[in-house]
Amino acid sequence: MNDFENKIKGVLKKEVEKPLSYDYAIKNAFYNSKNKRKSNLLLKLTTTTSCLIMICTGVFATSYIVYEKVWKKPVIVNQEEENSNVEKEISKEEKENYISEEDAIKIANEVINKLDYKNIQISNVDLKRKYNNEYSGHYILRSNNILITINAETGKLEYFGDSSINNRDIKCDEISETQVNEIAREIYNKLGLFDNENKYEIVNTKKVDMAFGEHINSLWEVSFGKMYNGTYDKSNISTICFSICDNNIVISSITFIDNNNFENNPIIITKEEAIEIATNKEKEFSNLEISDTTADLSIEKMNIFIYCLENNITNENGEIKTDDITRNVWVVDVKHNKETKPKDAEIETVKKLYNKKYYIDATTGEIIGGEQSEYFNN
């Protein structure tokens, strides 16, 4: 496997790659049952009451809506087992649900043509498993410096990459951010990736200098988020990297992520309750005084950050996997009064000294993940 393919494998993993310090992470803990707010919270979590007055008897009947816990204990898969699962041959039964190799090649060549590449024809194709929870399949197609992956179930583009720019020094023409955004959206629309049912909005645009060996490329990076009720799914970000040189579009990479894992759970937990849940858990980790807490509604993917802190688990234990779901959560940012920044990123230091963000499920009140809100720099 060459360096280019290694790079793409990381891009395509559903479990988003995080900085090394994130590896010290992740669990859920349900709300402390001994808390003084237990009765109120339990009522909100487990019941919605409607009373039916029975005329003859005067008896009230009560109906209940029970909100199931969503957090499940993560599974730890060692690297050998992970590699074995990925390398396992795709069965005939699985292939019955996939598009054919011929269709994958046709789709890849349509992508090439829509992006205005000339004299390039793709015929090299492999069907491989992805590094996701289901180890589902995708087609990998290559031609010289071009690498394309196609979702084997949906036939949609997952990734396009052109490594030919790695051997050049690309300087971008002067162009406004508005023009950059228009070009990015036009490319996604040309590829037919944004359907009419779901709204995709630009959530980040930035100019970056990327180094490839001795070469430096000046590129624009534009990210689109899948929107729900005015909020975008943080696990569903599609990004394009490109430059404009002498009025020509030079594409480095295009990713399209369409997980459809958002459960759109109801908002039952209040902001105040979410803050209390997070601060109670933080007090278990750290004796530092809490100086500030903020909470905002967000759409986040369940992760293992708090679970790993609670159980002293690092990436050395193996690949740690949770259910691949995304939920409405309160992101509670907990900050401490402290004189200096942490001196290292060891797990005990992260627990005791780092500011953190907690993902509090907006329906059940469970802690279903989190992240660091500060980082250690050597």
Wavefront OBJ file of the C-alpha trace (Angstrom):
o trace
v 0.000 0.000 0.000
v 1.542 3.303 -1.075
v 1.601 6.564 0.879
v -1.198 8.036 -1.192
v -3.502 5.129 -0.433
v -2.568 5.246 3.260
v -3.575 8.873 3.323
v -6.941 8.107 1.754
v -7.631 5.228 4.105
v -7.437 7.661 6.980
v -9.755 10.127 5.239
v -12.396 7.484 4.606
v -12.599 5.989 8.105
v -15.956 6.762 9.625
v -14.388 7.182 12.995
v -12.829 10.601 12.535
v -9.107 10.719 13.214
v -8.224 12.921 16.180
v -5.015 14.297 17.595
v -2.964 11.877 19.686
v -4.266 13.325 22.913
v -7.815 12.348 21.890
v -6.765 8.746 22.227
v -7.129 9.157 25.954
v -10.806 9.320 25.601
v -14.241 8.329 25.691
v -17.235 7.006 27.587
v -20.663 7.637 28.820
v -21.887 7.795 32.353
v -25.566 8.050 33.163
v -26.730 10.802 35.449
v -25.891 10.249 39.098
v -28.935 8.618 40.610
v -28.144 10.124 44.018
v -28.368 13.662 42.719
v -30.959 15.863 44.330
v -32.510 16.523 40.925
v -33.111 12.832 40.353
v -36.863 12.883 40.704
v -37.385 15.770 38.313
v -34.950 14.419 35.729
v -36.310 10.881 35.907
v -39.775 12.181 35.330
v -38.633 14.110 32.275
v -36.597 11.216 30.899
v -39.099 8.427 31.318
v -42.631 9.698 31.220
v -45.006 11.791 29.269
v -48.340 11.542 31.067
v -51.831 11.787 29.679
v -54.848 11.181 31.892
v -58.024 9.508 30.677
v -60.979 10.125 32.951
v -63.185 7.098 33.024
v -66.632 8.560 33.504
v -68.162 5.675 35.346
v -65.379 4.900 37.790
v -63.452 8.135 38.086
v -60.199 6.144 37.689
v -57.201 7.788 35.982
v -55.123 5.751 33.509
v -51.574 6.897 32.808
v -49.531 6.149 29.686
v -45.750 6.288 29.556
v -43.097 6.996 26.958
v -39.818 5.391 27.956
v -36.601 6.793 26.508
v -34.073 4.003 26.233
v -30.456 4.576 27.092
v -28.366 4.909 23.945
v -24.903 4.327 25.371
v -23.519 0.816 25.013
v -20.199 -0.368 26.349
v -17.567 0.047 23.592
v -15.947 -2.978 22.010
v -12.146 -3.148 22.002
v -10.782 -4.792 18.852
v -7.056 -5.526 18.705
v -5.180 -4.459 15.585
v -4.708 -8.007 14.345
v -8.439 -8.665 14.552
v -9.209 -5.311 12.920
v -6.916 -6.063 9.988
v -8.402 -9.540 9.664
v -11.934 -8.111 9.485
v -10.951 -5.579 6.840
v -9.075 -8.130 4.736
v -11.858 -10.719 4.908
v -13.136 -11.665 1.472
v -16.441 -10.066 0.518
v -19.050 -12.772 0.131
v -21.301 -13.431 -2.836
v -24.323 -12.566 -0.693
v -22.841 -9.171 0.203
v -22.031 -8.440 -3.438
v -25.687 -8.923 -4.332
v -26.349 -5.616 -2.533
v -23.505 -3.812 -4.319
v -23.272 -2.142 -7.688
v -21.189 -4.041 -10.229
v -17.529 -3.367 -11.065
v -18.643 -2.218 -14.506
v -21.012 0.346 -12.972
v -18.291 1.528 -10.566
v -15.917 2.086 -13.486
v -18.631 3.938 -15.396
v -19.362 6.213 -12.414
v -15.644 6.921 -11.867
v -15.158 7.904 -15.515
v -18.212 10.153 -15.323
v -16.582 11.904 -12.345
v -13.385 12.358 -14.365
v -15.329 13.862 -17.276
v -17.418 16.172 -15.080
v -14.212 17.519 -13.536
v -12.921 18.297 -17.053
v -9.966 15.889 -17.012
v -8.782 15.003 -20.518
v -7.280 11.777 -21.842
v -7.814 9.876 -18.597
v -9.714 6.597 -18.562
v -10.098 4.475 -15.460
v -10.202 0.691 -15.712
v -8.293 -0.486 -12.613
v -10.792 -1.377 -9.876
v -10.688 -3.228 -6.542
v -13.511 -4.024 -4.123
v -12.306 -3.610 -0.534
v -13.795 -3.355 2.917
v -13.787 -0.051 4.766
v -12.513 0.596 8.277
v -15.983 1.177 9.689
v -18.134 -0.697 12.182
v -19.804 -2.781 9.484
v -16.661 -3.326 7.374
v -18.835 -2.517 4.369
v -17.456 -2.406 0.860
v -16.309 0.295 -1.491
v -14.677 0.314 -4.905
v -11.172 1.750 -5.222
v -10.271 2.945 -8.711
v -6.945 4.291 -9.961
v -5.378 5.851 -13.002
v -1.881 7.342 -12.757
v -2.189 10.055 -10.084
v -5.976 9.776 -9.741
v -7.587 7.823 -6.909
v -11.366 7.465 -6.601
v -13.508 5.531 -4.155
v -17.165 4.708 -4.803
v -19.660 3.528 -2.191
v -20.463 -0.036 -3.267
v -24.035 0.142 -1.953
v -25.157 3.585 -3.144
v -22.850 4.128 -6.134
v -21.992 7.612 -4.831
v -18.546 9.160 -4.896
v -16.778 9.001 -1.521
v -13.396 10.390 -2.449
v -11.535 11.906 -5.388
v -7.838 12.699 -5.149
v -5.262 13.974 -7.605
v -1.721 13.544 -6.305
v -0.110 15.180 -9.334
v -0.111 18.513 -7.496
v 2.257 17.018 -4.914
v 5.142 17.477 -7.322
v 4.433 21.152 -7.988
v 4.574 24.469 -6.174
v 1.088 25.889 -6.619
v 0.394 29.546 -5.997
v -3.267 30.495 -5.900
v -4.650 33.413 -7.917
v -6.086 36.318 -5.953
v -9.726 35.410 -5.441
v -12.398 36.344 -2.894
v -13.855 33.939 -0.364
v -17.280 34.425 -1.980
v -15.903 33.293 -5.345
v -14.203 30.317 -3.685
v -17.479 29.225 -2.100
v -19.336 29.557 -5.393
v -16.762 27.388 -7.175
v -16.871 24.745 -4.442
v -20.654 24.483 -4.508
v -20.664 24.390 -8.305
v -18.277 21.405 -8.280
v -20.398 19.433 -5.789
v -23.552 20.228 -7.763
v -21.850 19.206 -11.011
v -21.032 15.834 -9.444
v -24.640 15.446 -8.286
v -23.658 14.850 -4.668
v -26.083 17.203 -2.946
v -29.619 15.853 -3.309
v -32.754 17.952 -3.042
v -33.972 16.393 0.211
v -31.084 17.464 2.384
v -29.675 20.926 2.740
v -25.911 21.325 2.712
v -24.430 24.624 3.815
v -20.862 25.884 3.866
v -19.643 25.730 7.456
v -15.970 26.581 6.985
v -13.775 28.176 4.340
v -10.066 28.690 4.823
v -6.859 29.074 2.874
v -4.134 26.584 3.706
v -0.541 25.941 2.676
v 0.078 22.215 2.320
v 3.594 20.839 2.165
v 4.384 17.764 0.074
v 8.058 17.090 0.547
v 9.874 20.143 -0.766
v 6.776 21.465 -2.480
v 4.212 23.815 -0.970
v 0.738 24.236 -2.414
v -1.534 27.163 -1.641
v -5.056 25.726 -1.488
v -8.576 26.675 -0.495
v -10.440 24.261 1.747
v -14.247 24.495 1.771
v -16.394 22.304 4.046
v -20.121 21.626 3.721
v -22.271 20.448 6.634
v -25.530 18.540 6.395
v -28.157 20.739 8.053
v -30.985 19.795 10.399
v -33.234 22.515 11.814
v -30.549 25.169 11.461
v -27.749 23.036 12.944
v -25.221 20.960 11.052
v -24.165 17.397 11.791
v -20.522 17.588 12.911
v -19.939 13.983 11.749
v -21.275 14.681 8.268
v -18.763 17.106 6.771
v -17.812 17.007 3.099
v -14.703 18.938 2.050
v -13.036 20.037 -1.162
v -9.422 21.240 -1.488
v -8.522 23.157 -4.620
v -6.604 26.084 -6.025
v -7.069 28.555 -8.862
v -3.967 28.893 -11.047
v -4.038 31.163 -14.096
v -7.840 31.036 -13.954
v -7.826 27.224 -14.000
v -9.261 25.067 -11.215
v -6.702 22.635 -9.800
v -8.297 20.026 -7.528
v -6.382 18.270 -4.799
v -9.194 16.281 -3.173
v -12.964 15.965 -2.793
v -14.698 14.030 -0.025
v -18.398 13.302 0.266
v -19.732 11.919 3.551
v -23.387 11.000 3.853
v -23.740 8.808 6.925
v -27.469 9.194 7.586
v -26.802 8.182 11.194
v -28.496 11.173 12.828
v -31.352 9.991 15.039
v -32.909 13.456 15.576
v -33.786 12.629 19.167
v -36.092 14.992 21.105
v -34.717 17.735 23.364
v -35.815 16.690 26.857
v -32.844 17.669 29.031
v -32.542 21.363 29.874
v -29.381 23.397 29.550
v -29.110 23.681 33.338
v -29.465 19.922 33.805
v -26.819 19.237 31.169
v -24.375 21.579 32.906
v -25.006 19.882 36.247
v -24.447 16.408 34.753
v -21.156 17.497 33.164
v -19.823 19.339 36.203
v -20.627 16.416 38.495
v -18.603 14.124 36.261
v -15.749 16.650 35.988
v -15.539 16.815 39.780
v -14.883 13.069 39.763
v -11.849 13.694 37.528
v -10.411 16.936 38.898
v -10.077 18.826 42.151
v -9.472 22.101 40.344
v -11.992 24.862 40.832
v -14.438 25.165 37.931
v -14.337 28.749 36.728
v -16.839 28.690 33.870
v -19.332 26.425 32.105
v -21.214 27.000 28.868
v -23.662 24.725 27.062
v -24.909 24.744 23.478
v -27.110 22.382 21.518
v -25.234 20.531 18.791
v -25.354 17.405 16.630
v -22.453 15.132 17.531
v -21.348 11.572 16.949
v -21.078 9.299 19.964
v -17.427 8.792 20.908
v -15.198 7.216 23.528
v -13.488 10.239 25.082
v -15.059 10.208 28.563
v -15.264 6.415 28.624
v -11.513 6.129 28.142
v -10.817 8.697 30.840
v -13.001 6.789 33.284
v -11.396 3.458 32.447
v -7.784 4.564 31.831
v -7.852 3.237 28.270
v -5.475 4.429 25.533
v -5.043 3.444 21.906
v -2.511 0.870 23.045
v -5.463 -1.258 24.146
v -6.605 -1.646 20.524
v -9.295 -0.144 18.278
v -12.143 1.049 20.522
v -15.532 1.082 18.817
v -18.916 2.494 19.790
v -22.241 2.405 17.989
v -22.061 4.522 14.872
v -24.826 6.986 15.751
v -25.216 10.751 15.910
v -27.519 12.546 18.345
v -28.779 15.903 19.515
v -26.578 16.736 22.496
v -25.710 19.543 24.823
v -22.011 20.324 24.435
v -20.964 21.492 27.894
v -17.602 23.264 27.997
v -16.052 23.039 31.467
v -13.164 25.387 32.286
v -10.928 25.532 35.360
v -9.089 28.165 37.346
v -5.412 27.287 36.905
v -2.172 29.189 36.738
v -0.363 27.195 34.052
v -1.200 24.938 31.146
v -0.660 21.175 31.454
v 2.916 20.003 30.840
v 2.046 16.735 29.093
v -0.818 14.759 27.566
v -0.750 11.686 29.766
v -4.170 10.303 30.617
v -4.037 11.279 34.294
v -3.039 14.807 33.303
v -5.936 15.001 30.861
v -8.347 13.871 33.562
v -7.118 16.190 36.314
v -5.853 19.323 34.560
v -7.408 19.698 31.110
v -10.470 21.744 30.240
v -13.009 19.466 28.572
v -16.226 19.379 26.603
v -18.923 16.859 27.488
v -21.578 15.555 25.106
v -24.781 15.209 27.138
v -27.511 13.355 25.270
v -30.403 15.785 24.953
v -32.985 13.051 25.530
v -31.550 10.630 28.072
v -29.028 12.780 29.949
v -26.268 10.248 29.348
v -22.704 11.325 28.681
v -22.123 9.886 25.206
v -18.743 11.434 24.452
v -16.708 14.572 24.582
v -13.455 16.223 23.575
v -10.595 18.296 24.902
v -10.944 22.036 24.706
v -7.224 22.652 25.109
v -4.095 20.866 23.925
v -0.565 20.274 25.070
v 2.146 21.735 22.839
v 5.757 20.647 23.191
l 1 2 3 4 5 6 7 8 9 10 11 12 13 14 15 16 17 18 19 20 21 22 23 24 25 26 27 28 29 30 31 32 33 34 35 36 37 38 39 40 41 42 43 44 45 46 47 48 49 50 51 52 53 54 55 56 57 58 59 60 61 62 63 64 65 66 67 68 69 70 71 72 73 74 75 76 77 78 79 80 81 82 83 84 85 86 87 88 89 90 91 92 93 94 95 96 97 98 99 100 101 102 103 104 105 106 107 108 109 110 111 112 113 114 115 116 117 118 119 120 121 122 123 124 125 126 127 128 129 130 131 132 133 134 135 136 137 138 139 140 141 142 143 144 145 146 147 148 149 150 151 152 153 154 155 156 157 158 159 160 161 162 163 164 165 166 167 168 169 170 171 172 173 174 175 176 177 178 179 180 181 182 183 184 185 186 187 188 189 190 191 192 193 194 195 196 197 198 199 200 201 202 203 204 205 206 207 208 209 210 211 212 213 214 215 216 217 218 219 220 221 222 223 224 225 226 227 228 229 230 231 232 233 234 235 236 237 238 239 240 241 242 243 244 245 246 247 248 249 250 251 252 253 254 255 256 257 258 259 260 261 262 263 264 265 266 267 268 269 270 271 272 273 274 275 276 277 278 279 280 281 282 283 284 285 286 287 288 289 290 291 292 293 294 295 296 297 298 299 300 301 302 303 304 305 306 307 308 309 310 311 312 313 314 315 316 317 318 319 320 321 322 323 324 325 326 327 328 329 330 331 332 333 334 335 336 337 338 339 340 341 342 343 344 345 346 347 348 349 350 351 352 353 354 355 356 357 358 359 360 361 362 363 364 365 366 367 368 369 370 371 372 373 374 375 376 377 378
